[in-house]
């Protein structure tokens, strides 16, 4: 098998694909890239057995088709130091020895038989649904929800992002039971069923989407999801099970509303967090007329801090506690100037909603309150 390919294009694709290879793969061959050559096309696949990415490159196929597994770190490390130039691969189909020739040198390394490399066999044709959405919108929605997923061995369904189709829209939701982030997209996806995308797969997908423009075709059955982009195809297992009824924990009548600068609030909480108890990370919000006081203390170390921010608020005075790390994560994953804080009482969840929402996208984040001593 012999073919020629651009060094810069190959390295660009390998950089993305290498993130799909586990540091210590359970099956040794999954520590390798799978190279499949057919006619004038090279398909590079990387997988950890649960999630895989494949990408196709145009090549000059000089002789033969076939498959070979190539050690990922060796190939990556050699190519990354090269300028743009054609690379010629000569692969022995019997012992899988590989010779890579550049303009100035020659490199020899051993590949492996690709027979143990199991590729995705396809979706269940009788149980398949599909829809399409913008890569930038999908990237934005994942970025605003992935941080809220859980790491729960007992309830694995919480360890992913739920895609839930509703009338004339799509809810993308993540929660760990203490916080929740919900993105509602005003689109008509045309699909009926939903799925839960694992957090690890979501983070890998973000790397792919960052390189894409245009639409992504998403096809899925009851077990797998396929994300088809212009240059990449990602396949991943979904988390099976029933996702919690997330809407039931979102207060519908939060009549105490404050509007405050997101950046000022985020900076203030980060400073007050230093003075709060490191075990509980409890901070207090004290709301009064056009004023938001943020307080934290650690009795064991005799530290305390408080700051007062100007806000828009004319409701009943209220004091409520939150875990600072949860609020920091939510505010850090918003891209708005001002945030609306919606409260009911000390015992109900607090809602954090961007005042400036993007067209066709509605975001709401929730933090469970903490008991005040």
C-alpha positions in Angstrom: 0.0 0.0 0.0 1.5 3.3 -1.1 0.0 6.8 -1.0 0.9 10.5 -0.8 -0.8 13.1 1.5 -0.3 16.7 2.6 1.7 16.9 5.9 -0.2 20.0 7.2 -3.6 18.6 6.4 -2.8 15.2 8.0 -1.4 16.9 11.1 -4.5 19.1 11.5 -6.8 16.1 11.4 -4.6 13.9 13.7 -4.6 16.7 16.3 -8.4 16.5 16.6 -8.5 12.7 16.3 -5.8 12.1 18.9 -8.1 13.5 21.6 -10.3 10.4 21.1 -7.5 8.0 22.1 -7.4 7.0 25.8 -4.2 7.5 27.7 -4.3 3.8 28.8 -6.6 2.0 26.3 -8.3 -1.2 27.6 -7.6 -2.8 24.2 -4.0 -2.0 22.9 -5.0 -1.4 19.3 -7.1 1.6 20.4 -3.9 3.4 21.2 -3.4 3.6 17.5 -4.8 5.5 14.5 -6.6 3.3 12.0 -5.6 4.2 8.5 -7.9 2.9 5.8 -7.0 3.6 2.1 -9.5 3.1 -0.6 -8.9 4.5 -4.1 -8.0 8.2 -3.7 -9.2 8.6 -0.1 -7.6 8.1 3.3 -9.9 7.6 6.3 -8.2 8.1 9.7 -10.1 6.8 12.7 -9.4 7.2 16.4 -11.5 5.5 19.1 -11.7 4.6 22.8 -14.3 1.9 21.9 -17.2 4.0 23.3 -16.6 7.1 21.1 -14.9 7.3 17.8 -13.9 10.0 15.3 -13.2 9.5 11.6 -12.0 12.0 9.0 -11.5 11.6 5.3 -8.6 13.1 3.4 -8.0 13.3 -0.4 -4.7 11.5 -1.3 -2.7 10.5 -4.3 -3.1 6.7 -4.2 -0.1 5.3 -5.9 -0.7 1.6 -5.3 -3.1 -0.6 -3.3 -5.9 -0.3 -0.8 -5.9 -1.6 2.8 -5.9 -1.0 6.5 -3.2 -0.6 9.1 -3.0 0.6 12.7 -0.3 3.3 13.3 0.9 4.3 16.7 -0.6 7.7 17.4 2.1 9.5 19.5 5.0 8.5 17.2 3.2 9.8 14.1 2.0 13.0 15.7 5.3 13.9 17.2 7.2 13.5 13.9 4.7 15.4 11.7 4.2 18.4 14.0 7.7 19.6 13.4 7.4 19.6 9.7 6.6 22.4 7.3 3.9 21.9 4.6 5.1 19.2 2.2 3.9 16.0 0.6 4.4 12.8 2.7 4.7 9.4 1.0 3.7 6.4 3.0 4.9 2.9 2.0 3.2 0.2 4.0 4.1 -3.5 3.8 0.8 -5.4 3.8 2.5 -8.5 5.3 4.5 -7.3 8.3 2.9 -3.8 8.6 6.3 -2.0 8.5 5.8 1.7 7.5 8.2 4.0 5.7 7.3 7.7 5.6 9.3 9.9 3.2 9.4 13.7 3.3 11.2 16.2 1.1 14.3 15.9 3.4 14.1 12.6 5.2 12.8 9.1 5.7 11.2 7.6 8.8 10.6 4.0 9.7 8.2 2.6 12.3 6.0 -0.4 12.8 2.3 -0.6 12.4 -0.1 -3.3 13.5 -2.7 -5.6 12.0 -6.0 -3.7 12.1 -8.1 -6.8 12.3 -8.8 -6.2 16.0 -9.9 -2.6 15.4 -13.7 -2.8 15.5 -15.4 -0.1 13.5 -18.9 1.2 14.0 -21.4 -1.1 12.2 -24.2 1.4 11.8 -27.4 2.5 13.4 -30.6 0.4 13.7 -32.4 1.4 10.5 -35.8 0.6 12.2 -35.2 2.8 15.2 -33.4 5.9 13.7 -34.3 9.5 14.0 -32.4 12.6 12.7 -32.2 16.3 12.7 -29.9 19.1 11.7 -28.5 22.2 13.4 -25.9 24.8 13.2 -22.4 23.8 14.4 -22.0 27.2 16.2 -25.3 26.9 18.0 -24.6 23.3 19.0 -21.2 24.3 20.3 -22.7 27.2 22.3 -25.4 25.0 23.8 -22.9 22.3 24.9 -20.6 24.9 26.4 -23.4 26.4 28.4 -24.6 23.0 29.8 -21.6 20.6 30.1 -20.3 22.2 33.3 -23.5 21.2 35.1 -23.3 17.5 34.5 -22.7 15.1 37.4 -20.1 12.5 38.1 -22.4 9.9 39.7 -21.7 6.2 39.5 -25.1 5.4 41.1 -27.1 7.5 38.6 -25.1 7.5 35.4 -28.0 9.2 33.5 -27.0 12.4 35.3 -23.5 12.3 33.8 -24.6 13.6 30.5 -26.5 16.3 28.6 -30.1 15.6 27.8 -31.4 16.6 24.3 -35.2 16.8 24.8 -37.5 17.7 21.9 -40.5 19.8 22.9 -43.2 21.5 20.8 -41.4 23.9 18.3 -38.1 23.6 20.1 -35.3 21.6 21.6 -34.3 21.7 25.3 -30.6 20.9 26.0 -30.2 20.3 29.8 -27.6 19.2 32.3 -27.9 18.9 36.1 -26.1 17.3 38.9 -28.9 17.7 41.5 -27.3 20.9 42.9 -27.3 23.1 39.8 -29.0 23.0 36.5 -28.4 24.6 33.1 -31.1 24.6 30.5 -30.8 25.9 26.9 -34.0 26.1 24.8 -33.5 26.5 21.1 -36.4 27.8 19.0 -35.9 25.3 16.2 -38.1 22.7 14.5 -35.6 19.7 14.5 -38.1 17.3 13.1 -37.1 14.5 15.5 -39.3 12.9 18.1 -37.1 11.0 20.5 -34.4 12.4 22.6 -31.0 11.2 23.9 -28.4 11.8 26.6 -24.9 12.7 25.4 -22.2 11.7 27.8 -20.1 14.5 29.3 -16.9 13.1 27.9 -18.3 12.8 24.4 -19.7 16.3 24.7 -16.3 17.7 25.5 -14.8 15.8 22.6 -17.5 17.1 20.3 -16.7 20.7 21.3 -13.2 20.2 19.8 -14.7 19.0 16.5 -17.4 21.8 16.4 -14.8 24.5 16.9 -13.2 23.5 13.6 -16.5 23.5 11.7 -18.8 26.0 10.0 -22.2 25.2 8.6 -24.7 22.5 9.8 -24.2 19.3 11.6 -26.3 16.3 10.8 -27.3 14.3 13.9 -28.6 10.8 13.5 -29.4 8.5 16.4 -31.1 5.3 17.6 -31.7 4.0 21.1 -28.0 3.3 21.7 -25.7 5.4 19.5 -25.5 8.9 18.1 -23.7 10.0 14.9 -22.6 13.6 14.4 -21.8 14.2 10.8 -19.8 17.4 10.0 -18.1 18.4 6.7 -14.7 16.9 7.6 -15.4 14.7 10.6 -17.8 11.9 11.6 -18.2 11.3 15.4 -19.9 8.2 16.8 -20.7 7.8 20.5 -22.8 5.7 22.8 -25.6 7.5 24.5 -26.4 7.1 28.2 -29.5 4.9 28.4 -32.2 5.5 30.9 -34.9 8.0 31.9 -33.6 11.6 32.5 -35.0 13.3 35.6 -38.1 15.6 35.1 -36.0 18.7 35.2 -38.8 21.2 34.7 -40.3 20.2 38.0 -37.5 21.7 40.0 -37.5 25.1 38.2 -39.7 27.6 40.1 -42.4 29.1 37.9 -43.4 32.0 40.2 -40.1 33.7 41.4 -41.5 37.1 42.2 -38.3 38.6 43.7 -36.1 39.8 40.8 -32.8 41.5 40.9 -30.7 42.6 37.9 -27.0 43.1 38.4 -23.8 43.3 36.3 -22.6 39.8 35.6 -18.9 40.7 35.7 -19.2 42.7 38.9 -21.1 39.8 40.6 -18.6 37.2 39.4 -15.6 39.2 40.6 -17.2 39.9 43.9 -18.1 36.3 44.6 -14.5 35.2 43.7 -13.2 37.6 46.3 -15.7 36.7 49.0 -15.1 33.0 48.4 -11.6 33.4 49.8 -13.1 34.4 53.1 -15.8 31.7 53.2 -15.7 28.2 54.8 -13.6 26.0 52.5 -15.7 23.0 53.4 -19.1 24.4 52.6 -18.2 27.3 50.2 -21.3 29.0 51.6 -21.8 32.6 50.6 -24.9 34.7 51.5 -26.8 37.0 49.2 -28.6 39.8 51.1 -31.1 41.7 48.9 -32.6 45.0 49.8 -33.7 48.1 47.9 -31.4 48.5 44.9 -28.6 46.7 46.8 -27.1 43.2 46.8 -24.8 42.4 49.7 -22.5 39.3 49.2 -21.1 37.8 52.5 -18.8 35.0 53.5 -17.1 33.9 56.6 -15.0 31.1 58.1 -15.4 31.0 61.9 -12.6 28.4 62.3 -10.0 30.8 60.8 -11.7 34.1 61.9 -12.0 35.4 58.4 -14.9 37.2 56.9 -15.7 39.4 53.9 -18.6 41.3 52.5 -19.2 43.5 49.4 -22.2 45.5 48.3 -23.2 45.9 44.7 -25.7 48.2 43.2 -28.5 46.3 41.5 -32.1 46.8 40.3 -34.3 45.5 43.0 -37.5 46.8 44.8 -38.8 43.6 46.4 -39.0 42.4 50.0 -35.6 42.2 51.8 -34.3 38.6 51.6 -31.2 36.7 52.6 -30.3 33.4 50.9 -27.3 31.1 50.8 -25.6 29.5 47.8 -22.5 27.4 47.3 -20.1 29.8 45.8 -18.5 27.4 43.3 -21.9 26.7 41.7 -22.7 30.3 41.2 -19.2 31.0 39.8 -19.5 28.2 37.3 -22.9 29.5 36.1 -21.8 33.1 35.7 -18.6 32.1 34.0 -20.6 30.2 31.4 -22.8 33.1 30.5 -21.8 35.7 27.8 -24.0 38.6 28.8 -23.6 42.0 30.4 -26.3 41.7 33.1 -27.8 38.8 34.9 -31.3 38.5 36.4 -31.5 36.7 39.7 -35.0 35.3 40.4 -35.9 34.2 43.9 -38.9 33.0 45.8 -37.7 32.5 49.4 -34.8 31.1 51.3 -35.7 27.5 50.6 -36.4 27.6 46.9 -33.8 27.4 44.1 -32.4 30.6 42.7 -32.6 31.2 39.0 -29.8 33.0 37.1 -31.0 34.2 33.7 -29.0 36.3 31.2 -30.7 39.6 30.5 -29.3 39.7 27.0 -30.3 36.5 25.2 -29.2 35.4 21.7 -31.9 35.2 19.1 -33.5 31.8 19.0 -31.8 30.8 22.3 -33.1 31.0 25.8 -30.9 30.2 28.8 -31.8 29.6 32.4 -29.5 28.3 35.2 -30.5 27.2 38.6 -28.7 26.8 41.9 -30.1 25.0 45.0 -30.0 27.1 48.1 -27.9 26.3 51.2 -29.2 26.4 54.8 -28.2 29.5 56.7 -26.9 29.0 60.2 
